[in-house]
Amino acid sequence: MPKKKESSAAKIPHQGHRQRLKDRFLKNGLDALNGHEVLELLLFYALPYRNTNGLGHSLERDFGSLVNVLDANYADLVNVDGVTPHVATLLTLCGQIAHRYQKEKYELGDQLYNTTRVGRYVLPFFFGKKEESVMLISMDNRRKVLNATRVFEGSVNSARFNFRTAVQQALRDNATTVVLAHNHPNGFAIPSQADIATTHNFMQVLKLMDIQLVDHLVVAEDDFVSMADSKETAFMFTTTHPEALATAQEQKVADTHR
């Protein structure tokens, strides 16, 4: 007698549980799931024949949160018991897709006419960064973004951070205004005295090229501080291009009528 063909559901252990978890997600969205359940659901696609619940719990426990799992590097992930190269690749990929989505959501051409918009534009460039780095946002005189460039890997106050590289980039972009941003990966989004001194010196160099530094943001995780808005440093940013002021005023009026 011919052997009865097994259904696909019988071949995959825990199929009923998997389907219920998928249905919860499709009906209620990701907010309805705990962190370990998000990981469990994601791991279905790398481990089709294994119970992924335990591994989801282990990953969240070892790294502390879903965010930390997705920000972890490949080498750290593969050291976790049960994490295969496929799993580590999938998790790394998902984290980097999330970062890229945030960066590309705000296209070149956006007008960064206030601190909120500047911060929203800048933050994604530092998601998951474990080392300090420096970003330069080049803009025209109406604060429209022309380019965003990582001009240095390391501390903005390092002797190796060459102002010339950043200035040359701004000139290549035909920028008339720029924003500088750097991160404090293991600290707070508070400008140090060295940050303030570097900002002042960089501002003077830019002035020689008729380029205005309109802000310097210090980033820590999902928080940032604007030096142009901070009481201790705002005096350095008091001069603003008239056209940029006009654009900000026009946008402010438009926002109040939305």
SERO-4910 file (N, C-alpha, C, O; in steps of 0.05 Angstrom, whole numbers):
BEGIN
 pado doro    nc1    nc2    nc3   cac1   cac2   cac3    cc1    cc2    cc3    oc1    oc2    oc3
  Met    A     17    -24      0      0      0      0     18     25      0     36     27     16
  Pro    A     13     44    -18     30     68    -19     28     84      6      8     87     19
  Lys    A     52     95     13     54    110     38     39    136     35     41    151     15
  Lys    A     23    143     56      7    167     55     26    191     56     44    193     73
  Lys    A     21    210     39     38    234     38     31    252     62      8    258     68
  Glu    A     53    261     75     49    279     99     42    307     89     53    317     69
  Ser    A     25    319    104     18    347     98     42    365    107     58    357    124
  Ser    A     43    389     95     66    407    102     64    415    131     84    419    144
  Ala    A     39    416    142     36    423    171     47    402    189     58    409    210
  Ala    A     45    376    180     55    355    197     86    354    196     98    344    215
  Lys    A     97    364    174    126    363    172    140    383    189    163    379    198
  Ile    A    126    405    195    139    427    210    128    427    239    105    432    243
  Pro    A    146    421    258    137    420    286    126    448    294    136    468    284
  His    A    108    449    313     97    474    324     83    491    303     81    516    307
  Gln    A     74    479    281     62    495    260     37    510    270     33    533    262
  Gly    A     22    498    287     -2    511    297      5    536    313     -8    557    310
  His    A     25    534    330     34    557    346     45    579    327     39    602    331
  Arg    A     61    571    307     72    591    289     50    606    274     51    630    272
  Gln    A     29    591    266      8    605    251     -8    624    269    -16    646    261
  Arg    A    -11    616    294    -26    634    313    -10    659    318    -21    681    320
  Leu    A     17    657    320     34    681    324     33    699    300     32    723    302
  Lys    A     35    687    276     33    702    251      6    717    250      5    740    242
  Asp    A    -16    703    257    -43    714    256    -45    738    275    -57    758    268
  Arg    A    -33    735    299    -33    758    318    -19    782    306    -29    805    309
  Phe    A      3    777    294     18    799    282      2    812    259      0    837    258
  Leu    A     -9    796    242    -24    807    219    -49    822    227    -57    841    214
  Lys    A    -61    813    249    -86    825    258    -81    850    274    -95    870    271
  Asn    A    -61    849    292    -57    871    311    -31    887    308    -27    907    321
  Gly    A    -13    878    290     12    892    286     33    885    306     29    869    325
  Leu    A     57    896    302     80    889    318     78    897    347     90    885    365
  Asp    A     63    919    352     60    929    379     46    909    398     47    911    422
  Ala    A     31    889    386     17    869    402     36    847    411     27    830    427
  Leu    A     61    847    402     80    826    409    101    836    428    110    859    425
  Asn    A    110    819    447    133    825    463    158    822    447    158    811    425
  Gly    A    180    833    458    205    832    443    214    804    435    222    799    413
  His    A    212    785    454    220    758    448    202    745    427    210    727    412
  Glu    A    176    754    426    158    743    406    164    754    378    161    740    358
  Val    A    173    779    377    182    790    351    205    774    341    206    767    317
  Leu    A    224    769    358    248    753    350    239    725    342    249    714    322
  Glu    A    221    713    358    212    686    351    199    685    323    205    667    308
  Leu    A    182    705    318    169    706    291    190    710    269    188    697    248
  Leu    A    209    727    274    230    732    254    246    707    249    254    701    226
  Leu    A    252    692    270    269    668    268    255    645    253    268    626    244
  Phe    A    228    646    250    214    626    235    227    623    207    228    601    196
  Tyr    A    237    646    196    246    646    168    275    638    165    285    635    143
  Ala    A    289    635    187    316    624    186    318    596    197    336    580    190
  Leu    A    298    589    214    298    562    227    270    550    223    254    549    242
  Pro    A    264    540    199    237    531    193    228    506    208    204    500    210
  Tyr    A    247    490    218    240    465    231    247    464    260    248    442    272
  Arg    A    251    487    272    258    488    301    239    506    316    228    525    306
  Asn    A    235    499    342    220    516    360    238    540    366    259    537    378
  Thr    A    229    564    358    246    588    361    240    604    386    252    625    390
  Asn    A    220    595    401    212    610    425    235    613    445    240    635    455
  Gly    A    248    591    450    270    592    470    293    610    461    305    624    477
  Leu    A    299    609    435    321    625    424    314    655    425    331    672    431
  Gly    A    288    661    420    279    689    422    283    700    450    293    722    454
  His    A    276    683    470    280    691    498    309    695    504    317    714    517
  Ser    A    326    675    495    355    676    501    368    702    489    384    715    502
  Leu    A    360    708    465    372    732    452    364    757    467    381    775    472
  Glu    A    339    760    474    330    783    488    344    785    516    351    807    525
  Arg    A    347    763    529    360    762    555    389    770    553    399    786    569
  Asp    A    403    758    534    432    762    531    439    791    523    459    802    532
  Phe    A    423    802    505    429    829    495    414    851    509    420    875    506
  Gly    A    393    844    524    379    864    540    353    874    528    336    883    543
  Ser    A    351    874    502    327    884    489    326    876    459    347    868    448
  Leu    A    303    879    447    301    874    418    318    893    403    332    885    384
  Val    A    319    918    411    335    938    397    364    930    397    378    932    377
  Asn    A    374    921    421    402    913    423    409    889    406    431    886    396
  Val    A    390    871    404    394    847    386    398    856    358    416    847    344
  Leu    A    380    874    348    381    883    320    405    901    315    413    905    292
  Asp    A    416    913    336    440    930    333    466    914    337    487    925    332
  Ala    A    463    889    346    488    873    351    502    867    325    490    865    304
  Asn    A    528    863    328    543    855    304    543    825    300    537    810    319
  Tyr    A    550    817    276    548    788    269    565    771    287    556    750    296
  Ala    A    589    780    294    608    764    310    596    758    338    599    736    348
  Asp    A    583    778    350    571    774    376    546    756    375    542    740    393
  Leu    A    531    758    353    507    741    350    514    712    347    501    695    360
  Val    A    534    705    331    541    677    326    553    663    351    555    639    352
  Asn    A    560    679    370    571    668    395    548    658    414    554    645    434
  Val    A    523    665    408    501    657    424    493    628    417    491    621    393
  Asp    A    490    612    437    483    584    433    456    582    417    436    594    425
  Gly    A    457    567    395    433    564    379    431    582    355    415    578    337
  Val    A    448    603    354    448    622    332    466    612    310    490    611    313
  Thr    A    454    605    287    469    595    264    478    619    248    469    642    252
  Pro    A    496    615    229    504    637    211    480    649    196    479    674    192
  His    A    460    633    189    436    643    175    421    662    194    411    683    186
  Val    A    418    654    219    404    670    239    418    697    243    406    718    243
  Ala    A    445    695    247    460    720    252    459    739    228    457    763    232
  Thr    A    459    728    204    457    744    180    430    758    178    428    781    172
  Leu    A    409    742    184    382    754    183    378    776    203    367    797    196
  Leu    A    387    772    228    384    792    248    400    818    242    391    840    245
  Thr    A    425    814    232    441    836    224    429    852    201    428    876    201
  Leu    A    418    837    182    405    849    159    381    866    167    378    888    158
  Cys    A    364    854    185    340    868    193    347    894    208    334    915    203
  Gly    A    367    894    225    375    918    239    385    939    219    378    963    222
  Gln    A    401    931    200    411    951    181    390    961    161    391    984    152
  Ile    A    370    944    155    348    953    138    332    975    153    324    995    141
  Ala    A    328    971    179    313    991    195    328   1017    195    315   1039    193
  His    A    354   1017    198    370   1041    198    369   1055    170    366   1079    168
  Arg    A    371   1038    149    370   1050    122    343   1062    116    341   1083    103
  Tyr    A    322   1049    125    295   1059    121    293   1087    133    282   1106    121
  Gln    A    303   1090    158    301   1116    171    317   1138    156    308   1161    153
  Lys    A    341   1130    146    357   1149    131    344   1158    105    344   1181     98
  Glu    A    334   1138     90    323   1144     64    295   1156     65    284   1166     45
  Lys    A    282   1154     88    255   1166     91    257   1196     87    238   1208     77
  Tyr    A    279   1208     96    282   1237     92    302   1242     70    326   1240     73
  Glu    A    291   1248     47    307   1250     23    323   1276     22    317   1295     36
  Leu    A    343   1276      4    356   1301     -2    336   1321    -12    317   1313    -26
  Gly    A    339   1346     -5    319   1366    -13    301   1375      9    287   1395      7
  Asp    A    301   1359     32    286   1368     55    297   1394     65    321   1400     64
  Gln    A    279   1411     76    288   1436     88    289   1433    118    269   1426    132
  Leu    A    313   1437    129    317   1434    158    316   1461    171    336   1473    179
  Tyr    A    291   1472    172    287   1499    181    285   1502    211    283   1525    221
  Asn    A    284   1480    226    284   1482    255    299   1458    268    305   1439    254
  Thr    A    303   1460    293    319   1440    307    306   1412    306    320   1392    304
  Thr    A    280   1412    308    266   1386    307    271   1371    281    277   1347    281
  Arg    A    270   1386    259    274   1373    233    304   1365    230    310   1345    218
  Val    A    322   1382    240    350   1375    238    356   1349    254    369   1331    244
  Gly    A    345   1348    278    349   1324    295    338   1299    282    350   1278    282
  Arg    A    313   1301    271    300   1279    259    316   1269    234    317   1245    229
  Tyr    A    328   1288    220    344   1280    197    371   1267    205    379   1248    192
  Val    A    383   1277    226    410   1269    234    410   1242    249    428   1226    244
  Leu    A    391   1238    267    392   1214    285    397   1187    271    413   1172    280
  Pro    A    383   1181    248    387   1155    236    415   1149    227    423   1126    225
  Phe    A    431   1170    222    459   1165    214    476   1153    236    498   1143    231
  Phe    A    466   1155    261    481   1145    284    469   1120    297    480   1110    316
  Phe    A    446   1111    287    434   1087    298    453   1063    297    464   1057    275
  Gly    A    458   1050    319    475   1027    320    505   1032    319    521   1013    319
  Lys    A    513   1058    318    542   1064    317    554   1060    344    546   1073    364
  Lys    A    575   1043    345    588   1037    371    612   1055    375    623   1057    397
  Glu    A    621   1068    353    645   1086    355    636   1114    348    615   1118    335
  Glu    A    651   1134    357    645   1162    350    649   1166    320    668   1155    308
  Ser    A    633   1183    309    637   1192    281    625   1220    278    609   1229    295
  Val    A    632   1232    256    624   1260    251    609   1262    224    620   1253    203
  Met    A    586   1274    224    570   1278    200    570   1308    193    569   1325    211
  Leu    A    571   1313    167    568   1341    157    543   1341    139    541   1326    120
  Ile    A    524   1359    146    500   1362    129    503   1388    114    504   1410    125
  Ser    A    506   1386     87    509   1410     70    482   1419     61    465   1404     52
  Met    A    478   1446     63    452   1458     55    456   1483     39    478   1495     39
  Asp    A    435   1492     25    437   1518     12    427   1539     31    423   1534     55
  Asn    A    424   1564     22    418   1585     40    389   1586     49    381   1603     65
  Arg    A    373   1567     39    345   1564     48    342   1538     65    320   1528     69
  Arg    A    365   1527     74    366   1503     90    356   1478     76    347   1459     89
  Lys    A    358   1478     50    351   1453     35    375   1435     35    397   1444     28
  Val    A    372   1409     41    394   1391     43    405   1385     15    391   1377     -3
  Leu    A    431   1389     12    445   1382    -13    460   1356    -11    462   1341    -31
  Asn    A    470   1349     13    485   1324     16    489   1319     46    488   1338     63
  Ala    A    493   1294     53    500   1286     80    523   1267     79    522   1246     66
  Thr    A    545   1274     92    570   1259     89    582   1253    116    584   1271    133
  Arg    A    591   1228    119    606   1221    143    635   1230    138    649   1217    122
  Val    A    644   1251    151    670   1262    145    692   1252    162    716   1257    157
  Phe    A    685   1237    184    706   1227    201    696   1205    219    673   1206    229
  Glu    A    712   1184    222    706   1163    241    724   1167    265    749   1162    264
  Gly    A    713   1174    287    728   1180    311    717   1205    325    697   1216    316
  Ser    A    730   1214    346    720   1237    361    723   1263    345    743   1268    332
  Val    A    703   1280    347    704   1306    334    727   1323    345    736   1342    332
  Asn    A    735   1317    369    757   1332    382    785   1320    378    805   1330    388
  Ser    A    785   1298    363    811   1284    358    829   1302    341    819   1317    323
  Ala    A    854   1300    346    874   1315    329    873   1305    300    881   1320    282
  Arg    A    862   1281    296    861   1270    269    837   1281    253    836   1277    229
  Phe    A    818   1294    267    795   1306    253    805   1331    239    811   1351    252
  Asn    A    807   1330    213    818   1351    197    795   1369    187    778   1360    172
  Phe    A    795   1394    195    775   1413    186    774   1415    155    753   1418    143
  Arg    A    798   1412    144    800   1415    115    782   1396    100    769   1403     80
  Thr    A    781   1371    110    764   1350     96    735   1359     96    722   1356     76
  Ala    A    726   1368    119    698   1377    121    692   1401    104    671   1403     91
  Val    A    711   1420    105    707   1445     89    707   1438     59    690   1449     44
  Gln    A    726   1421     51    726   1414     22    701   1400     14    691   1404     -9
  Gln    A    689   1384     32    664   1371     25    642   1392     22    626   1390      3
  Ala    A    641   1411     40    620   1432     38    623   1448     12    603   1455      0
  Leu    A    648   1453      4    653   1468    -21    645   1451    -45    633   1462    -64
  Arg    A    651   1425    -44    642   1407    -67    612   1407    -69    601   1405    -91
  Asp    A    598   1409    -46    569   1409    -46    557   1436    -53    532   1439    -54
  Asn    A    574   1456    -56    564   1484    -61    546   1493    -38    526   1507    -42
  Ala    A    554   1485    -14    538   1492     10    543   1521     19    565   1531     17
  Thr    A    522   1534     28    525   1560     41    520   1559     71    528   1576     86
  Thr    A    506   1537     79    501   1532    107    506   1502    112    502   1486     95
  Val    A    516   1496    136    521   1468    143    513   1463    172    512   1481    188
  Val    A    508   1437    177    504   1428    205    525   1407    210    530   1389    194
  Leu    A    538   1408    233    557   1388    242    543   1371    263    527   1381    279
  Ala    A    548   1344    263    536   1327    283    556   1305    290    569   1294    272
  His    A    558   1298    315    574   1276    323    560   1262    347    543   1273    359
  Asn    A    569   1237    352    555   1221    373    573   1216    397    598   1217    395
  His    A    560   1211    419    573   1201    444    562   1173    449    542   1171    463
  Pro    A    574   1152    438    562   1125    439    558   1115    467    538   1101    472
  Asn    A    575   1122    485    573   1111    513    568   1133    533    574   1129    557
  Gly    A    557   1155    525    552   1176    544    526   1190    539    506   1178    530
  Phe    A    525   1215    547    501   1231    545    503   1252    522    525   1259    514
  Ala    A    480   1261    512    480   1281    491    485   1309    502    468   1326    500
  Ile    A    508   1312    515    515   1338    527    541   1347    516    561   1332    518
  Pro    A    543   1371    504    568   1380    493    589   1384    514    584   1396    535
  Ser    A    613   1374    509    635   1378    528    648   1405    521    642   1418    501
  Gln    A    667   1413    539    681   1438    533    698   1435    508    701   1454    493
  Ala    A    708   1411    504    724   1406    479    706   1408    455    714   1418    434
  Asp    A    681   1398    457    662   1400    435    657   1430    428    655   1438    404
  Ile    A    654   1446    449    648   1475    445    671   1489    431    668   1505    413
  Ala    A    695   1482    440    720   1494    429    723   1486    399    729   1503    383
  Thr    A    718   1461    394    720   1451    366    700   1465    348    706   1472    326
  Thr    A    675   1468    359    654   1482    344    662   1510    337    659   1519    314
  His    A    673   1525    356    681   1552    352    703   1554    331    702   1571    313
  Asn    A    723   1536    333    745   1537    314    736   1530    285    744   1542    266
  Phe    A    718   1510    284    708   1501    257    691   1524    245    692   1528    221
  Met    A    676   1537    262    660   1559    252    677   1581    240    670   1593    219
  Gln    A    699   1587    252    717   1608    242    729   1600    215    732   1617    197
  Val    A    736   1575    212    748   1565    187    727   1568    165    733   1576    143
  Leu    A    702   1560    171    680   1561    151    675   1590    142    669   1595    119
  Lys    A    677   1608    161    671   1636    155    690   1647    133    682   1663    116
  Leu    A    714   1637    133    734   1645    112    724   1637     84    732   1649     65
  Met    A    708   1616     83    697   1606     58    669   1616     53    656   1608     34
  Asp    A    660   1635     70    633   1645     68    612   1623     71    591   1623     57
  Ile    A    617   1605     89    598   1583     96    591   1586    125    608   1590    142
  Gln    A    565   1584    131    556   1587    159    550   1560    172    535   1544    161
  Leu    A    561   1557    196    553   1534    212    529   1542    228    530   1559    246
  Val    A    506   1529    222    481   1537    235    474   1521    260    458   1529    276
  Asp    A    487   1498    263    483   1482    287    504   1460    289    516   1452    269
  His    A    508   1451    313    524   1427    318    509   1410    338    503   1418    360
  Leu    A    501   1386    329    485   1368    345    503   1347    358    520   1335    345
  Val    A    497   1342    384    511   1320    398    490   1298    402    468   1303    413
  Val    A    495   1274    393    476   1252    393    484   1230    412    508   1223    414
  Ala    A    465   1219    427    470   1196    443    445   1178    441    424   1186    451
  Glu    A    448   1155    429    426   1137    424    404   1151    409    409   1161    387
  Asp    A    379   1153    420    358   1167    406    353   1195    416    331   1206    412
  Asp    A    373   1206    429    371   1233    440    391   1251    427    412   1242    417
  Phe    A    386   1277    426    406   1296    416    403   1323    429    381   1329    440
  Val    A    424   1338    429    424   1365    439    435   1383    417    455   1378    405
  Ser    A    420   1405    413    428   1425    393    444   1447    408    435   1459    427
  Met    A    469   1451    398    485   1472    410    474   1500    404    478   1519    419
  Ala    A    460   1502    381    447   1528    374    424   1535    392    417   1558    394
  Asp    A    412   1514    404    389   1519    422    397   1519    452    381   1526    469
  Ser    A    422   1511    458    430   1509    485    439   1537    496    452   1552    483
  Lys    A    430   1542    520    435   1569    532    465   1576    533    473   1599    528
  Glu    A    481   1556    539    510   1561    542    524   1566    515    546   1578    515
  Thr    A    513   1557    493    527   1559    467    512   1573    445    522   1577    423
  Ala    A    487   1581    451    470   1594    430    483   1619    419    479   1626    395
  Phe    A    499   1633    436    510   1659    427    528   1655    402    532   1674    387
  Met    A    539   1631    398    557   1627    375    542   1626    349    553   1629    327
  Phe    A    515   1621    350    499   1617    326    479   1639    321    458   1634    309
  Thr    A    484   1663    331    464   1684    329    460   1695    301    439   1705    295
  Thr    A    481   1694    284    478   1705    257    467   1683    239    477   1661    237
  Thr    A    445   1690    226    432   1671    208    427   1684    181    420   1708    180
  His    A    431   1669    159    426   1680    133    397   1690    131    379   1676    140
  Pro    A    392   1714    120    365   1725    119    346   1706    104    323   1703    113
  Glu    A    354   1694     82    337   1676     67    328   1652     84    306   1642     82
  Ala    A    347   1642    100    340   1619    117    320   1628    138    302   1612    144
  Leu    A    322   1652    149    303   1662    168    275   1665    155    255   1658    167
  Ala    A    275   1675    130    250   1678    116    237   1651    111    212   1649    114
  Thr    A    253   1631    104    242   1604     99    230   1593    124    208   1581    124
  Ala    A    244   1596    147    234   1586    172    208   1599    180    190   1586    190
  Gln    A    207   1626    175    182   1640    182    159   1631    165    137   1627    174
  Glu    A    164   1628    138    143   1619    120    133   1591    129    108   1587    129
  Gln    A    151   1573    136    143   1546    143    128   1546    170    109   1531    173
  Lys    A    136   1564    188    123   1565    214     94   1574    210     76   1563    222
  Val    A     90   1593    192     62   1602    186     46   1580    173     23   1575    180
  Ala    A     59   1565    154     45   1543    141     38   1521    161     16   1510    159
  Asp    A     56   1515    180     50   1494    200     26   1501    218     11   1484    226
  Thr    A     23   1527    223      1   1535    241    -26   1532    228    -47   1532    241
  His    A    -26   1531    201    -51   1528    186    -58   1500    178    -78   1495    164
  Arg    A    -41   1481    187    -46   1452    180    -67   1441    198    -74   1417    196
***
